């Protein structure tokens, strides 16, 4: 049981869904316990992921990165960061949280800096396999460093005592999801779910469609559920109608498990949050890392999951050469997907929220 000494929590996040969705899942966990007042501070980019979620207070701040080549852009970014830090100081003074969570993304940096200045303890969370830039600079001042995997790279020896492996902060719906799709000769059709969000939509719409066309020409039975940008709807609908296959086009969805129940194979970028959801839902997947991801963290994620036997890895530069052959292989040999599913079933993030609660109890006992 919590001592209720921590009553107000501020969660700082922003940027991509890989940062924002875990932040929302964490906030919802605290709100559902009915013991905490919770707010999320994030940037404009991150707001789009929470548009339909109104049960938690959301505050917007500006964000910027100083990792740019142009000196004028660097100077402008520094001004934005200073402004956001000042705004964060006002927000934290107004709300007076007992604890701050920095969930990654550049907009989490000024909030955590403000927390440090106000002597409010803060925790950073890293769900990739190499620590992000914002978290790297915040680590010396953080109370704890929550990580999804103990194999995290980039943590110096003197800060390892702060590291707590808690698991992936994914939705409880996904954690409790039961995959009933089977991979047997009676269900040989590949039901492919294409995921990736805005950073993958363009390249996936251009390249995957041609590979799916090759599958149809080779008489490999497939159906496709593809996430895309709204402006791609018309093109993709027309393309798949021309192939005369079963398909469904959808834009960003908060209810991704709706599509999990229809699929037996996913093709996705290698963001840690999405890979964690697929593993917990026991959906075999093919990772296609974003080549431009910071510190090449998506490739590191994809290599890790492939080595564990949870997925396949195809780099974007090898798409045309390797993906079609891989799809043909898993279509002809149903045991390949079964093997991945069986390995995924050995992994679970069911204890993640229990682990978080235990760590908060320790902090309460230390701080108050």
C-alpha positions in Angstrom: 0.0 0.0 0.0 1.2 3.5 -0.8 1.6 5.9 2.1 -0.1 8.7 0.1 2.8 11.1 0.8 3.1 11.5 -3.0 -0.2 13.1 -3.9 0.6 15.2 -7.0 2.6 13.9 -10.0 3.7 15.8 -13.1 4.6 13.7 -16.2 6.8 15.4 -18.9 7.0 14.0 -22.4 6.7 15.0 -26.0 7.7 14.3 -29.6 6.8 10.8 -30.8 4.2 8.3 -29.8 7.0 6.2 -28.3 7.4 8.8 -25.6 3.8 10.1 -25.3 1.9 6.8 -25.2 3.9 5.4 -22.2 3.4 8.7 -20.5 -0.3 8.5 -20.9 -0.4 4.8 -19.8 1.5 5.8 -16.6 -0.7 8.8 -16.0 -3.8 6.6 -16.4 -2.4 4.1 -14.0 -2.0 6.8 -11.3 -5.5 8.3 -12.1 -7.2 4.9 -11.9 -5.7 4.4 -8.4 -7.7 7.5 -7.3 -4.9 8.6 -5.0 -3.0 11.0 -7.2 -3.6 14.3 -9.0 -1.8 14.0 -12.3 -1.0 16.3 -15.2 1.0 15.8 -18.4 3.3 18.5 -19.8 4.2 18.0 -23.5 4.9 19.8 -26.8 2.8 20.4 -29.8 4.1 17.3 -31.6 3.0 15.1 -28.7 -0.5 16.7 -28.4 -1.8 14.8 -31.4 -1.5 11.5 -29.6 -3.8 12.6 -26.8 -6.5 14.5 -28.7 -9.3 12.0 -27.8 -8.1 11.4 -24.2 -9.6 14.0 -21.9 -9.5 12.4 -18.5 -6.0 13.8 -17.7 -5.0 17.5 -17.6 -2.6 18.3 -20.5 -0.4 21.4 -20.7 1.6 22.4 -23.8 5.1 23.9 -23.8 7.6 24.6 -26.6 10.5 22.2 -27.3 13.7 22.3 -29.3 17.0 20.5 -29.7 20.4 22.1 -29.7 21.8 19.3 -31.8 21.8 21.3 -35.1 24.6 22.4 -37.4 23.4 25.9 -38.0 24.7 28.3 -35.3 21.6 30.6 -35.6 19.3 27.6 -35.2 21.3 26.5 -32.2 21.0 30.0 -30.6 17.2 30.0 -31.3 16.9 26.5 -29.8 18.7 27.6 -26.7 16.2 30.5 -26.3 13.3 28.1 -26.7 14.7 25.8 -24.0 15.3 28.7 -21.6 11.8 30.0 -22.2 10.3 26.5 -21.6 12.4 26.1 -18.5 11.0 29.3 -17.1 7.5 28.3 -18.0 8.1 24.9 -16.4 9.2 26.7 -13.2 5.9 28.6 -13.1 3.9 25.5 -13.8 5.6 23.5 -11.1 5.3 26.3 -8.6 1.6 26.6 -9.4 0.9 22.9 -9.2 3.5 22.0 -6.6 3.9 18.2 -7.5 5.6 15.9 -5.1 7.2 14.0 -8.0 8.1 14.5 -11.7 8.5 11.9 -14.3 10.6 12.6 -17.4 9.5 10.2 -20.1 11.9 11.2 -22.8 11.6 13.6 -25.7 13.1 17.1 -25.8 10.2 18.7 -24.0 10.8 16.6 -20.9 14.2 18.3 -20.5 13.1 21.8 -19.3 10.5 20.3 -17.0 13.0 18.1 -15.2 15.5 21.0 -15.0 12.9 23.1 -13.4 12.1 20.3 -11.0 15.8 20.1 -10.0 15.9 23.8 -9.4 12.8 23.6 -7.2 14.2 20.5 -5.4 11.4 18.3 -6.6 12.6 14.7 -7.1 12.3 13.4 -10.6 12.5 10.0 -12.3 13.5 9.5 -15.9 12.2 6.6 -18.0 14.0 5.0 -20.9 12.3 2.3 -23.0 14.9 2.0 -25.8 18.1 0.0 -25.6 20.4 3.1 -25.7 19.6 6.0 -23.5 18.2 9.1 -25.3 19.9 12.4 -25.4 17.6 14.2 -23.0 17.7 11.4 -20.5 21.5 11.2 -20.8 21.9 14.8 -19.6 19.2 14.5 -16.9 20.6 11.2 -15.5 23.1 12.8 -13.0 20.3 14.7 -11.3 17.5 12.1 -11.5 16.3 10.3 -8.3 15.9 7.0 -10.3 16.3 5.8 -13.8 13.4 3.5 -14.8 14.3 1.2 -17.7 12.5 -1.4 -19.8 15.5 -3.6 -20.2 18.7 -4.1 -18.0 20.7 -4.3 -21.3 20.4 -0.5 -21.7 23.5 1.1 -23.2 24.9 4.5 -22.3 24.6 4.5 -18.5 28.0 5.2 -16.9 29.1 3.0 -14.0 28.6 5.8 -11.3 24.9 6.1 -12.2 24.0 2.4 -12.4 22.8 2.3 -8.8 20.0 4.6 -9.9 18.8 2.1 -12.6 15.6 0.1 -11.9 14.4 -2.4 -14.5 10.6 -2.1 -14.4 9.5 -3.3 -17.9 7.6 -1.6 -20.6 4.9 0.9 -19.7 2.3 -0.3 -22.1 -1.5 -0.2 -21.7 -3.1 -2.7 -19.3 -5.4 -3.7 -22.2 -2.5 -4.9 -24.2 -0.8 -6.6 -21.2 -4.0 -8.6 -20.7 -4.7 -9.2 -24.4 -5.0 -12.8 -25.4 -3.9 -13.7 -28.9 -6.2 -16.4 -30.4 -4.9 -16.3 -33.9 -3.3 -19.6 -35.0 -0.7 -20.3 -37.6 -1.7 -23.6 -39.1 -2.5 -25.1 -42.5 -6.2 -24.2 -42.2 -5.3 -20.6 -41.6 -2.4 -20.2 -44.1 -3.4 -16.7 -45.3 -1.0 -14.0 -44.1 -3.1 -11.3 -42.4 -0.6 -8.4 -42.4 -0.8 -5.4 -40.1 1.3 -2.5 -41.3 2.3 0.0 -38.5 4.7 2.9 -38.2 3.0 6.2 -37.8 4.0 9.4 -39.5 7.7 8.6 -39.8 7.0 5.4 -41.7 3.8 6.1 -43.6 5.4 7.6 -46.8 8.0 4.9 -47.3 5.7 2.1 -46.4 3.0 3.3 -48.8 5.5 3.5 -51.6 7.5 0.3 -51.1 5.4 -2.2 -49.2 2.5 -1.9 -51.7 4.8 -3.1 -54.5 6.0 -6.0 -52.4 2.4 -6.9 -51.6 1.6 -6.8 -55.4 4.5 -9.2 -55.9 2.9 -11.5 -53.3 -0.4 -11.5 -55.1 1.4 -12.2 -58.5 3.2 -15.1 -56.8 -0.2 -16.4 -55.4 0.8 -15.8 -51.8 -2.5 -15.3 -50.0 -2.6 -12.1 -48.0 -4.9 -9.5 -46.5 -3.6 -6.1 -45.4 -4.5 -3.7 -42.5 -2.4 -0.6 -43.1 -1.9 2.5 -40.9 -1.3 5.6 -43.0 -1.6 9.4 -43.1 -5.0 10.8 -44.0 -3.7 12.2 -47.3 -2.7 8.6 -48.3 -6.1 7.1 -47.9 -7.3 7.6 -51.5 -4.1 6.2 -53.1 -4.0 3.1 -50.9 -7.6 2.4 -51.2 -7.4 2.6 -55.0 -4.2 0.5 -55.0 -5.6 -2.4 -52.9 -8.9 -2.4 -54.7 -7.0 -2.9 -57.9 -5.3 -5.9 -56.4 -8.6 -7.3 -55.4 -7.5 -8.3 -51.9 -9.0 -7.9 -48.5 -7.7 -4.7 -46.9 -8.5 -2.0 -44.4 -6.8 1.4 -44.3 -6.8 3.3 -41.0 -5.1 6.4 -39.6 -3.6 6.8 -36.1 -5.7 4.8 -33.7 -5.8 4.6 -29.9 -7.4 1.2 -30.2 -4.7 -0.7 -32.0 -5.7 -4.0 -30.3 -8.8 -3.9 -32.6 -6.4 -4.8 -35.4 -4.3 -7.2 -33.3 -7.3 -9.5 -33.2 -7.4 -9.6 -37.0 -3.7 -10.3 -37.8 -1.1 -13.0 -37.6 1.9 -10.9 -38.8 2.9 -7.2 -38.3 5.3 -5.1 -40.3 6.5 -2.1 -38.2 9.1 0.5 -37.4 11.2 -0.4 -34.4 10.1 2.1 -31.8 10.3 0.4 -28.4 6.7 1.0 -27.4 5.2 -0.6 -30.5 7.5 -3.6 -30.3 6.6 -4.1 -26.6 2.9 -4.0 -27.5 3.4 -6.6 -30.2 5.4 -8.9 -28.0 2.9 -8.8 -25.2 0.1 -9.4 -27.6 2.1 -12.3 -29.1 2.0 -11.0 -32.6 4.9 -12.1 -34.8 6.4 -9.1 -36.6 9.0 -7.9 -39.0 11.0 -4.8 -37.8 12.1 -2.2 -40.4 14.1 0.3 -38.3 13.9 4.0 -39.1 17.4 4.7 -40.6 17.5 8.3 -39.3 16.5 7.5 -35.7 18.7 9.2 -33.0 21.8 7.1 -32.2 20.4 4.5 -34.5 18.3 3.3 -31.5 15.6 1.6 -33.7 18.2 -0.7 -35.3 19.5 -1.6 -31.8 15.9 -2.3 -30.7 15.3 -4.5 -33.8 18.6 -6.4 -33.4 17.8 -7.1 -29.7 14.4 -8.5 -30.5 15.6 -10.6 -33.4 18.3 -12.2 -31.2 15.7 -13.0 -28.6 13.7 -14.8 -31.3 10.7 -12.4 -31.0 10.8 -11.1 -34.6 12.5 -10.7 -37.9 14.6 -7.8 -39.0 14.8 -6.3 -42.5 16.6 -3.0 -42.9 15.0 -0.4 -45.1 17.9 -0.6 -47.7 17.1 -4.3 -48.1 13.3 -4.1 -48.4 13.0 -4.9 -52.1 15.6 -7.7 -51.9 14.6 -9.4 -48.7 11.0 -8.7 -47.6 9.2 -10.6 -50.4 11.3 -13.7 -49.8 10.6 -13.5 -46.1 6.9 -13.2 -46.6 7.0 -16.2 -49.0 8.9 -18.3 -46.4 6.5 -17.6 -43.5 3.6 -18.3 -45.9 4.9 -21.7 -46.9 6.1 -22.8 -43.5 3.5 -22.1 -40.8 6.0 -23.3 -38.1 8.1 -20.1 -38.5 5.4 -17.8 -37.0 4.5 -20.4 -34.4 8.1 -20.4 -33.2 8.1 -16.7 -32.8 4.8 -16.7 -31.0 5.9 -19.3 -28.6 9.1 -17.3 -27.7 7.0 -14.2 -27.2 4.8 -16.0 -24.8 7.8 -16.5 -22.5 8.0 -12.7 -22.1 5.5 -10.5 -20.3 5.2 -6.9 -18.8 2.4 -7.9 -16.5 4.4 -6.7 -13.4 5.4 -3.3 -14.7 2.8 -1.3 -12.7 3.5 -3.3 -9.6 7.2 -2.6 -10.0 6.5 1.2 -10.4 4.3 1.2 -7.3 7.1 -0.5 -5.3 9.7 2.0 -6.4 7.4 4.9 -5.5 6.9 3.5 -2.0 10.7 3.4 -1.6 11.0 7.0 -2.7 8.2 8.0 -0.3 10.0 6.3 2.6 13.3 8.0 1.6 12.0 11.5 0.9 9.3 12.2 3.4 
